[in-house]
Amino acid sequence: MKYMKSQMQQLIKDNKELHTRLKELKVEHGLEKNTALKALYHSEVADGGKYQLAYQALDLPKK
């Protein structure tokens, strides 16, 4: 699974909890948005994270 900024942004847009977590990361650690997106990906999505299936579903073709 590969990090894709556009997919991560869509996942956050669709999930209020992730949106809140992104804001917290930016404030707590003084991160810029792109860096916070990557940090969120590695902590919540990659390697069996809580949102991995939702992230992978964004890769599927739309019906």
N, C-alpha and C positions, 0 to 999 in steps of 0.2 A: 504494500500500500504506500502510495506516495503523497506527500503534502501538495495540495493545490489550493492556492489562495482563494480562487473563486468558489470552490466547493466549501471551503471553511467559512467564507463569508455567508454563503447561502445557509449552511447549517446553523450558524449563529442567528441569522435573520429568522429562521424557523423555530428557534428554541430560546425562550425567554431566560431560562436558567443559564445557558451558555452566554447569552448577551450580558447578563449581570456579572458573570464570572470574568468576562473579558474586561469590563469596566473596572472591576476590583483589581485585576492584575496590573492594569495600566497605572492605577493610583498607588497601589501597595509598593510596586517595584519601579515606578517611574519609567515605564516602558512606552515606546511608541506603538501605534496600532499594529504595524506589521510584525514587530517582534512579539507583541502580546498574542497575536493570532498563532504564531508558530509555537509559542510556549503552551497555549491552550490546546493546540493540536497534539503536542507530545504528552501532555498530562491527562487529557480527557478522551482522546480519540485513538491514537496509535497503540499498537501492541495490546489489543483486547480491552481498550478503554470503554467506558460507559457508553460513549456515542459512536463507537466504531461502525456498528451496523447501519446507523442512520447516515453516516458519512459515506459508506460504501454504496448505499441505496441511491445517492445522488449521482453515482456513476452509471447507473442503469439507464438504458434508453427509455424515453417517455412513451407511453402507450396512447 
